[in-house]
Amino acid sequence: MKKIALVYTLFLAVLFSFEASAQKDPKAKTVLDAMSQKFQAMNGFTANFDFTFQDESGPGDRQSGEIAVKGEQYRLKLPDQEIYNDGKTVWTYIQSDNYKEVTINDADQMEGELTPSNIYRLYESGYSYKLLDEKQFQGKTAQIVELKAEKNNAPFEQVKLMIDKSTSNLLGWEMFDGQGGVFSYTFKNLKPEANLPTSYFVFDTKQYPGIEVIDLR
């Protein structure tokens, strides 16, 4: 009986190790590693982007924005808000016709959230991945890599990355929230080696007299 139990245990161990390795497609990892290394080698970049959200009711409005990234620092400009992150502090600035406010958080309070910096390293932990087919995207041949969350509490259940086959640049991505919602981002006019100073990623409240400051640090 002990021998049968041992054989069964070994069988399960082999089965689970096979499933675990199957979740980490080596071809996908090659593509992802090249993308990540390309990003890390850059001295920052700037780009324009388009953003859409679609759910069961249909596609929402397309919005456009601007982004600058340098290592862990980023600055994101959307139609109704701007987000500054210098690697230590995050400022979320919201402006309307009659009202201005900025919310301040420590950067480590944002851990677990998907950001313009960690999208390049998302695959390193918490996600399985596999290489899907290729398709034309923005006039380029893109390799599609699918990431799937390994835990139920992940911010997104599934992420698809569109990676330029010839340059390893990230062209865009889609995020699925598991409830029928799809967030789509597309980079345009990407300019590498932006060489931006740290001050570019810092929000200076002194330049906005009368602004309401909500400090959550």
Backbone as CSV, one residue per row, in Angstrom:
resi,resn,N_x,N_y,N_z,CA_x,CA_y,CA_z,C_x,C_y,C_z
1,MET,0.833,-1.200,0.000,0.000,0.000,0.000,0.875,1.260,0.000
2,LYS,1.964,1.187,0.779,2.858,2.328,0.822,3.496,2.581,-0.533
3,LYS,3.814,1.474,-1.267,4.418,1.626,-2.594,3.440,2.298,-3.550
4,ILE,2.151,1.901,-3.465,1.133,2.505,-4.336,1.010,3.994,-4.035
5,ALA,0.996,4.316,-2.733,0.892,5.723,-2.341,2.095,6.517,-2.837
6,LEU,3.283,5.918,-2.763,4.493,6.586,-3.205,4.469,6.828,-4.712
7,VAL,4.051,5.795,-5.457,3.951,5.919,-6.911,2.959,7.013,-7.277
8,TYR,1.814,7.060,-6.564,0.790,8.063,-6.823,1.321,9.465,-6.538
9,THR,2.060,9.594,-5.431,2.646,10.883,-5.068,3.636,11.352,-6.123
10,LEU,4.481,10.436,-6.586,5.445,10.776,-7.625,4.750,11.175,-8.921
11,PHE,3.655,10.469,-9.233,2.891,10.783,-10.443,2.337,12.207,-10.371
12,LEU,1.775,12.570,-9.199,1.237,13.914,-9.032,2.337,14.961,-9.128
13,ALA,3.495,14.666,-8.547,4.609,15.616,-8.598,5.039,15.871,-10.029
14,VAL,5.148,14.806,-10.828,5.518,14.945,-12.234,4.459,15.718,-13.002
15,LEU,3.177,15.401,-12.707,2.079,16.068,-13.402,2.082,17.560,-13.111
16,PHE,2.204,17.936,-11.818,2.176,19.345,-11.450,3.383,20.096,-11.996
17,SER,4.546,19.449,-12.007,5.732,20.118,-12.538,5.593,20.326,-14.036
18,PHE,4.921,19.393,-14.714,4.689,19.553,-16.156,3.743,20.723,-16.406
19,GLU,2.671,20.801,-15.589,1.717,21.885,-15.759,2.369,23.232,-15.474
20,ALA,3.226,23.274,-14.439,3.883,24.533,-14.099,4.801,24.991,-15.222
21,SER,5.545,24.051,-15.808,6.447,24.421,-16.889,5.669,24.809,-18.131
22,ALA,4.489,24.174,-18.324,3.667,24.499,-19.490,3.128,25.911,-19.398
23,GLN,2.998,26.445,-18.172,2.480,27.786,-17.987,3.524,28.842,-18.331
24,LYS,4.788,28.456,-18.388,5.864,29.389,-18.684,6.473,29.021,-20.041
25,ASP,5.832,29.476,-21.093,6.241,29.163,-22.452,7.631,29.765,-22.713
26,PRO,8.646,28.941,-22.981,10.002,29.476,-23.195,10.087,30.419,-24.392
27,LYS,9.288,30.177,-25.426,9.302,31.083,-26.581,8.766,32.460,-26.178
28,ALA,7.725,32.452,-25.350,7.179,33.726,-24.871,8.196,34.443,-24.000
29,LYS,8.908,33.694,-23.165,9.902,34.311,-22.274,11.018,34.974,-23.063
30,THR,11.415,34.364,-24.167,12.445,34.968,-25.019,11.992,36.324,-25.532
31,VAL,10.751,36.394,-25.976,10.192,37.657,-26.483,10.072,38.676,-25.356
32,LEU,9.580,38.229,-24.190,9.393,39.126,-23.050,10.726,39.638,-22.511
33,ASP,11.718,38.761,-22.425,13.037,39.172,-21.940,13.651,40.228,-22.858
34,ALA,13.500,40.034,-24.155,14.049,41.001,-25.119,13.362,42.355,-24.964
35,MET,12.035,42.344,-24.769,11.287,43.587,-24.562,11.754,44.285,-23.293
36,SER,11.874,43.513,-22.204,12.279,44.080,-20.915,13.690,44.652,-20.976
37,GLN,14.606,43.922,-21.600,15.984,44.388,-21.718,16.082,45.650,-22.576
38,LYS,15.255,45.712,-23.611,15.238,46.897,-24.468,14.801,48.121,-23.668
39,PHE,13.772,47.940,-22.833,13.292,49.045,-22.004,14.347,49.471,-20.989
40,GLN,14.980,48.495,-20.315,15.953,48.813,-19.280,17.200,49.495,-19.848
41,ALA,17.487,49.224,-21.114,18.662,49.831,-21.744,18.404,51.273,-22.174
42,MET,17.142,51.662,-22.268,16.802,53.022,-22.677,17.093,54.008,-21.549
43,ASN,17.484,55.203,-21.928,17.606,56.289,-20.959,16.301,57.080,-20.969
44,GLY,15.204,56.356,-20.799,13.886,56.981,-20.803,13.287,57.069,-22.198
45,PHE,11.980,57.323,-22.251,11.307,57.534,-23.537,10.052,58.371,-23.327
46,THR,9.598,58.966,-24.396,8.319,59.676,-24.411,7.469,59.089,-25.538
47,ALA,6.167,59.227,-25.408,5.260,58.706,-26.434,3.880,59.313,-26.252
48,ASN,3.129,59.295,-27.316,1.688,59.544,-27.243,1.000,58.192,-27.171
49,PHE,-0.224,58.173,-26.681,-0.936,56.906,-26.645,-2.433,57.139,-26.777
50,ASP,-3.120,56.113,-27.250,-4.577,56.080,-27.290,-5.062,55.069,-26.270
51,PHE,-6.181,55.378,-25.643,-6.745,54.514,-24.614,-8.239,54.344,-24.850
52,THR,-8.713,53.094,-24.771,-10.155,52.829,-24.854,-10.534,51.799,-23.804
53,PHE,-11.781,51.855,-23.380,-12.338,50.858,-22.484,-13.597,50.299,-23.139
54,GLN,-13.707,48.980,-23.112,-14.871,48.323,-23.719,-15.428,47.303,-22.738
55,ASP,-16.768,47.284,-22.620,-17.413,46.255,-21.810,-18.594,45.695,-22.583
56,GLU,-19.504,45.027,-21.891,-20.618,44.379,-22.573,-21.537,45.374,-23.274
57,SER,-21.533,46.613,-22.838,-22.381,47.632,-23.461,-21.780,48.173,-24.756
58,GLY,-20.523,47.809,-25.029,-19.875,48.260,-26.255,-18.651,49.096,-25.960
59,PRO,-17.953,49.537,-26.999,-16.732,50.323,-26.799,-17.032,51.721,-26.288
60,GLY,-16.164,52.219,-25.406,-16.297,53.581,-24.918,-15.560,54.547,-25.820
61,ASP,-15.498,55.779,-25.397,-14.812,56.799,-26.181,-13.309,56.563,-26.161
62,ARG,-12.690,56.875,-27.263,-11.233,56.815,-27.335,-10.657,58.097,-26.747
63,GLN,-9.679,57.955,-25.863,-8.982,59.099,-25.288,-7.510,59.031,-25.662
64,SER,-6.890,60.178,-25.726,-5.473,60.248,-26.055,-4.717,60.899,-24.912
65,GLY,-3.445,60.571,-24.804,-2.646,61.140,-23.738,-1.173,61.148,-24.099
66,GLU,-0.362,61.592,-23.161,1.087,61.639,-23.328,1.735,60.922,-22.160
67,ILE,2.878,60.316,-22.417,3.569,59.573,-21.374,5.070,59.782,-21.495
68,ALA,5.716,59.829,-20.343,7.179,59.858,-20.276,7.596,58.867,-19.199
69,VAL,8.583,58.040,-19.492,9.027,57.009,-18.559,10.551,57.006,-18.498
70,LYS,11.077,56.865,-17.285,12.528,56.731,-17.100,12.748,55.850,-15.871
71,GLY,13.086,54.591,-16.087,13.241,53.663,-14.976,11.932,53.497,-14.228
72,GLU,11.960,53.756,-12.919,10.760,53.656,-12.099,9.946,54.945,-12.111
73,GLN,10.439,55.962,-12.775,9.752,57.250,-12.814,8.859,57.336,-14.051
74,TYR,7.728,57.977,-13.896,6.881,58.208,-15.063,5.990,59.427,-14.844
75,ARG,5.545,59.964,-15.951,4.594,61.077,-15.941,3.549,60.782,-17.001
76,LEU,2.313,60.789,-16.589,1.204,60.383,-17.445,0.214,61.529,-17.545
77,LYS,-0.092,61.961,-18.754,-1.029,63.061,-18.959,-2.270,62.553,-19.682
78,LEU,-3.418,62.688,-19.034,-4.709,62.302,-19.585,-5.575,63.545,-19.742
79,PRO,-6.705,63.451,-20.439,-7.536,64.646,-20.640,-7.973,65.324,-19.344
80,ASP,-8.207,64.558,-18.284,-8.747,65.148,-17.059,-7.818,65.038,-15.854
81,GLN,-6.626,64.462,-16.031,-5.720,64.354,-14.903,-4.285,64.115,-15.381
82,GLU,-3.365,64.362,-14.460,-1.960,64.049,-14.699,-1.441,63.279,-13.496
83,ILE,-0.580,62.294,-13.750,0.025,61.506,-12.682,1.540,61.650,-12.788
84,TYR,2.154,62.022,-11.680,3.603,62.165,-11.591,4.117,61.116,-10.603
85,ASN,5.195,60.442,-10.942,5.812,59.461,-10.044,7.326,59.588,-10.191
86,ASP,7.989,60.021,-9.121,9.452,60.165,-9.173,10.161,58.964,-8.568
87,GLY,9.426,57.870,-8.361,9.999,56.664,-7.786,9.807,56.569,-6.290
88,LYS,9.528,57.704,-5.647,9.294,57.727,-4.201,7.894,58.231,-3.859
89,THR,7.427,59.213,-4.620,6.139,59.850,-4.352,5.298,59.869,-5.625
90,VAL,3.987,59.724,-5.454,3.048,59.779,-6.571,2.075,60.937,-6.346
91,TRP,1.980,61.823,-7.330,1.032,62.932,-7.288,-0.029,62.707,-8.367
92,THR,-1.281,62.758,-8.000,-2.378,62.661,-8.965,-3.091,64.007,-9.006
93,TYR,-2.925,64.697,-10.105,-3.438,66.062,-10.251,-4.700,66.046,-11.100
94,ILE,-5.767,66.609,-10.555,-7.052,66.681,-11.256,-7.457,68.138,-11.373
95,GLN,-7.886,68.511,-12.560,-8.248,69.904,-12.815,-9.564,69.980,-13.573
96,SER,-10.461,70.835,-13.116,-11.690,71.137,-13.851,-11.755,72.660,-14.027
97,ASP,-12.847,73.158,-14.545,-12.959,74.595,-14.800,-12.842,75.421,-13.523
98,ASN,-13.411,74.909,-12.425,-13.455,75.693,-11.192,-12.735,75.046,-10.017
99,TYR,-12.006,73.976,-10.274,-11.460,73.229,-9.141,-10.148,72.559,-9.525
100,LYS,-9.205,72.605,-8.585,-7.932,71.921,-8.775,-7.561,71.210,-7.479
101,GLU,-7.106,69.960,-7.607,-6.645,69.230,-6.431,-5.526,68.276,-6.817
102,VAL,-4.686,67.950,-5.847,-3.642,66.956,-6.046,-3.648,66.022,-4.848
103,THR,-3.643,64.730,-5.130,-3.563,63.712,-4.097,-2.151,63.143,-4.090
104,ILE,-1.566,63.037,-2.899,-0.170,62.604,-2.783,-0.117,61.282,-2.025
105,ASN,0.590,60.309,-2.603,0.800,59.004,-1.986,2.276,58.636,-2.034
106,ASP,2.700,57.783,-1.110,4.012,57.159,-1.247,3.951,56.166,-2.394
107,ALA,5.031,56.058,-3.143,5.051,55.147,-4.287,4.820,53.707,-3.861
108,ASP,5.312,53.319,-2.667,5.141,51.925,-2.251,3.705,51.600,-1.879
109,GLN,2.856,52.631,-1.712,1.437,52.398,-1.489,0.747,51.927,-2.770
110,MET,1.393,52.133,-3.895,0.827,51.773,-5.197,1.279,50.402,-5.656
111,GLU,1.991,49.663,-4.786,2.481,48.345,-5.169,1.316,47.436,-5.537
112,GLY,1.529,46.614,-6.556,0.476,45.715,-7.016,-0.347,46.296,-8.142
113,GLU,-0.250,47.609,-8.352,-0.974,48.236,-9.446,-0.122,48.214,-10.716
114,LEU,-0.812,48.206,-11.834,-0.113,48.210,-13.114,0.268,49.637,-13.462
115,THR,1.546,49.882,-13.727,2.027,51.220,-14.028,2.788,51.214,-15.352
116,PRO,3.043,52.404,-15.918,3.814,52.459,-17.166,5.216,51.895,-17.035
117,SER,5.752,51.794,-15.826,7.085,51.236,-15.636,7.054,49.724,-15.482
118,ASN,6.140,49.211,-14.640,6.201,47.772,-14.363,5.511,46.907,-15.404
119,ILE,4.862,47.516,-16.397,4.260,46.709,-17.471,5.345,45.894,-18.176
120,TYR,6.594,46.394,-18.142,7.700,45.714,-18.807,8.239,44.543,-17.986
121,ARG,7.859,44.482,-16.709,8.338,43.406,-15.849,7.192,42.593,-15.250
122,LEU,5.994,42.848,-15.722,4.814,42.206,-15.151,4.913,40.692,-15.185
123,TYR,5.534,40.171,-16.215,5.585,38.721,-16.415,6.515,38.012,-15.436
124,GLU,7.361,38.764,-14.741,8.396,38.146,-13.916,7.847,37.433,-12.692
125,SER,6.678,37.821,-12.215,6.079,37.137,-11.069,4.560,37.307,-11.087
126,GLY,3.865,36.249,-10.694,2.417,36.328,-10.565,1.630,36.024,-11.816
127,TYR,2.319,35.796,-12.936,1.625,35.528,-14.195,2.289,34.369,-14.940
128,SER,1.467,33.545,-15.546,1.959,32.592,-16.528,1.892,33.272,-17.894
129,TYR,2.580,32.729,-18.883,2.597,33.394,-20.182,2.791,32.392,-21.311
130,LYS,2.271,32.771,-22.471,2.483,31.961,-23.666,2.459,32.859,-24.892
131,LEU,3.169,32.421,-25.913,3.248,33.154,-27.170,2.087,32.747,-28.055
132,LEU,1.304,33.747,-28.491,0.195,33.484,-29.401,0.658,33.732,-30.835
133,ASP,-0.267,34.064,-31.701,0.096,34.270,-33.097,0.662,35.672,-33.315
134,GLU,1.078,35.938,-34.530,1.536,37.260,-34.922,0.417,37.975,-35.663
135,LYS,0.436,39.303,-35.628,-0.552,40.059,-36.389,0.024,41.422,-36.744
136,GLN,-0.581,42.069,-37.717,-0.179,43.418,-38.082,-0.788,44.394,-37.092
137,PHE,0.042,45.230,-36.521,-0.405,46.184,-35.515,0.352,47.476,-35.733
138,GLN,-0.362,48.550,-36.043,0.264,49.837,-36.358,1.226,49.724,-37.529
139,GLY,0.905,48.870,-38.482,1.747,48.708,-39.656,3.003,47.903,-39.409
140,LYS,3.101,47.260,-38.246,4.275,46.460,-37.902,3.839,45.029,-37.588
141,THR,4.780,44.091,-37.733,4.501,42.709,-37.343,4.704,42.580,-35.848
142,ALA,3.603,42.300,-35.139,3.651,42.228,-33.680,3.498,40.783,-33.220
143,GLN,4.310,40.413,-32.233,4.167,39.131,-31.564,3.258,39.332,-30.352
144,ILE,2.242,38.485,-30.233,1.266,38.622,-29.159,1.616,37.648,-28.046
145,VAL,1.845,38.180,-26.860,2.130,37.351,-25.687,0.986,37.515,-24.697
146,GLU,0.427,36.405,-24.279,-0.683,36.416,-23.331,-0.181,36.100,-21.922
147,LEU,-0.505,36.966,-20.973,-0.201,36.731,-19.566,-1.502,36.402,-18.834
148,LYS,-1.458,35.412,-17.966,-2.632,35.062,-17.158,-2.247,35.064,-15.688
149,ALA,-3.063,35.714,-14.882,-2.783,35.821,-13.457,-2.845,34.454,-12.789
150,GLU,-1.900,34.216,-11.885,-1.857,32.943,-11.172,-2.691,32.979,-9.891
151,LYS,-3.096,34.187,-9.463,-3.920,34.324,-8.264,-5.183,35.104,-8.589
152,ASN,-6.232,34.814,-7.849,-7.530,35.435,-8.111,-7.566,36.916,-7.757
153,ASN,-6.671,37.374,-6.878,-6.719,38.769,-6.439,-5.819,39.685,-7.259
154,ALA,-5.348,39.226,-8.396,-4.511,40.066,-9.257,-5.344,41.227,-9.813
155,PRO,-4.706,42.387,-10.053,-5.448,43.540,-10.582,-6.156,43.232,-11.892
156,PHE,-5.536,42.390,-12.723,-6.135,42.016,-14.000,-5.985,40.520,-14.212
157,GLU,-7.029,39.897,-14.722,-7.046,38.457,-14.932,-6.153,38.051,-16.087
158,GLN,-6.119,38.901,-17.109,-5.386,38.560,-18.328,-4.832,39.831,-18.956
159,VAL,-3.638,39.738,-19.515,-3.014,40.862,-20.217,-2.419,40.341,-21.514
160,LYS,-2.641,41.052,-22.601,-2.026,40.707,-23.880,-1.098,41.846,-24.292
161,LEU,0.151,41.487,-24.571,1.152,42.461,-24.980,1.420,42.329,-26.471
162,MET,1.450,43.447,-27.165,1.803,43.489,-28.581,3.228,44.015,-28.702
163,ILE,4.140,43.153,-29.139,5.566,43.476,-29.141,6.104,43.431,-30.568
164,ASP,6.743,44.506,-30.976,7.299,44.602,-32.331,8.324,43.482,-32.540
165,LYS,8.104,42.656,-33.547,8.980,41.512,-33.783,10.390,41.929,-34.154
166,SER,10.545,43.033,-34.845,11.868,43.434,-35.334,12.653,44.268,-34.328
167,THR,11.976,45.030,-33.462,12.678,45.943,-32.552,12.510,45.593,-31.074
168,SER,11.561,44.696,-30.752,11.225,44.335,-29.360,10.586,45.481,-28.587
169,ASN,10.156,46.537,-29.286,9.441,47.626,-28.623,8.023,47.172,-28.271
170,LEU,7.531,47.636,-27.131,6.148,47.380,-26.760,5.268,48.370,-27.508
171,LEU,4.375,47.848,-28.349,3.527,48.700,-29.172,2.198,49.019,-28.505
172,GLY,1.736,48.113,-27.656,0.460,48.325,-26.989,0.099,47.107,-26.170
173,TRP,-0.987,47.220,-25.418,-1.426,46.082,-24.616,-2.918,46.174,-24.321
174,GLU,-3.495,45.033,-24.000,-4.892,44.938,-23.596,-4.953,44.277,-22.227
175,MET,-5.801,44.813,-21.337,-5.951,44.265,-20.002,-7.408,43.864,-19.794
176,PHE,-7.621,42.662,-19.301,-8.956,42.119,-19.095,-9.207,42.010,-17.598
177,ASP,-10.307,42.621,-17.122,-10.546,42.653,-15.681,-11.314,41.449,-15.155
178,GLY,-11.683,40.508,-16.040,-12.398,39.315,-15.604,-13.888,39.517,-15.446
179,GLN,-14.379,40.741,-15.687,-15.802,41.042,-15.573,-16.358,41.574,-16.888
180,GLY,-15.666,41.272,-17.958,-16.121,41.709,-19.274,-15.532,43.021,-19.740
181,GLY,-14.701,43.633,-18.905,-14.096,44.907,-19.286,-12.718,44.723,-19.892
182,VAL,-12.435,45.471,-20.958,-11.141,45.403,-21.639,-10.579,46.820,-21.765
183,PHE,-9.372,47.025,-21.219,-8.663,48.292,-21.331,-7.593,48.129,-22.409
184,SER,-7.597,49.010,-23.395,-6.639,48.909,-24.498,-5.776,50.165,-24.566
185,TYR,-4.464,49.964,-24.698,-3.511,51.060,-24.815,-2.658,50.845,-26.068
186,THR,-2.432,51.913,-26.799,-1.605,51.844,-27.997,-0.604,52.991,-27.996
187,PHE,0.683,52.663,-28.092,1.724,53.680,-28.162,1.821,54.244,-29.584
188,LYS,2.122,55.543,-29.653,2.387,56.195,-30.937,3.566,57.154,-30.743
189,ASN,4.335,57.334,-31.801,5.420,58.314,-31.792,6.385,58.100,-30.622
190,LEU,6.742,56.862,-30.380,7.666,56.572,-29.281,9.054,57.110,-29.615
191,LYS,9.608,57.894,-28.683,10.938,58.478,-28.864,11.839,58.023,-27.717
192,PRO,12.789,57.140,-27.997,13.694,56.659,-26.941,14.754,57.690,-26.586
193,GLU,15.487,57.373,-25.523,16.599,58.212,-25.068,16.152,59.647,-24.807
194,ALA,15.057,59.791,-24.064,14.525,61.123,-23.790,15.419,61.920,-22.842
195,ASN,16.159,61.221,-21.951,17.103,61.866,-21.036,16.431,62.984,-20.230
196,LEU,15.327,62.671,-19.583,14.558,63.657,-18.828,15.094,63.785,-17.408
197,PRO,15.147,65.000,-16.853,15.633,65.183,-15.481,14.608,64.676,-14.463
198,THR,15.059,64.379,-13.262,14.155,63.892,-12.210,13.052,64.897,-11.916
199,SER,13.365,66.182,-12.031,12.372,67.223,-11.738,11.159,67.138,-12.657
200,TYR,11.314,66.539,-13.824,10.192,66.405,-14.759,9.104,65.500,-14.198
201,PHE,9.460,64.625,-13.270,8.519,63.663,-12.721,8.014,64.068,-11.329
202,VAL,8.282,65.316,-10.951,7.869,65.840,-9.646,6.815,66.923,-9.843
203,PHE,5.729,66.845,-9.086,4.683,67.864,-9.141,4.983,68.918,-8.080
204,ASP,5.116,70.167,-8.507,5.449,71.262,-7.606,4.169,72.020,-7.250
205,THR,3.681,71.813,-6.035,2.428,72.454,-5.614,2.555,73.981,-5.565
206,LYS,3.771,74.496,-5.427,3.959,75.949,-5.345,3.570,76.651,-6.640
207,GLN,3.581,75.912,-7.732,3.230,76.507,-9.022,1.722,76.557,-9.246
208,TYR,0.951,76.061,-8.270,-0.504,76.023,-8.409,-1.138,76.652,-7.166
209,PRO,-1.119,77.958,-7.061,-1.691,78.620,-5.879,-3.189,78.326,-5.756
210,GLY,-3.622,78.066,-4.522,-5.033,77.796,-4.281,-5.440,76.358,-4.505
211,ILE,-4.508,75.502,-4.918,-4.840,74.100,-5.170,-5.097,73.366,-3.851
212,GLU,-6.070,72.462,-3.852,-6.317,71.647,-2.657,-5.345,70.474,-2.658
213,VAL,-4.657,70.304,-1.562,-3.671,69.236,-1.433,-4.200,68.169,-0.467
214,ILE,-4.304,66.925,-0.959,-4.754,65.803,-0.138,-3.552,64.870,0.035
215,ASP,-2.904,64.982,1.177,-1.679,64.226,1.427,-2.017,62.959,2.210
216,LEU,-1.877,61.804,1.553,-2.213,60.527,2.153,-0.978,59.733,2.579
217,ARG,0.155,60.376,2.632,1.377,59.668,3.038,1.394,59.425,4.546
